């Protein structure tokens, strides 16, 4: 990757600007030279149009305009970007972790158009924070409704392999055989053998 630095030395002192393309450099350099060019051409008997390339204009002023004491220097630099993994690691380390938010050293970093990035993290979610009602539906159509997520998970662990789960809805609540404490927590073996 290349960048261009433009260093001015004039009545305002020495200062430097950085650009990422040569077109911008030409525009700002011509703009800076314009005041000198105007002063120079007023001293000539015939008007002289300023060149489109700042280097040509600077060359004329430097060689033909005795009052031109200021300077402008443009330097092209090859800049090597840090390895993507190193940049990603900086973003990973910038995540403020705590007991409920963790990040792995090899987390995925997704760069966006805005200044920043998404960093893959682990967020601890307590069962009590899950406000989604759940149901277990057995193969025969029996519906068990749960409004406490921890109880649903406990029941799901012992549910028959043919059972399925869904989000709870008012319609499923009406069809349910029981809610929460009505579920008989049987082992998977008991379910398979029909010992209900």
Secondary structure, DSSP 8 states (H G I E B T S, - for coil): -EEEEEEEEETTEEEEEEESSHHHHHHHHHHHHHHHHHHHHHTSSS-----SSHHHHHHHHHHH-TT---EEEEEEEE-----HHHHHHHHHHTS--BTTEE--TT--EEE-SSSSEEE--EE---GGG----EEEE-TTS-EEEESSHHHHHHHHHTS-TT-EEEE--HHHHHHEEEEGGGS----HHHHHHT--
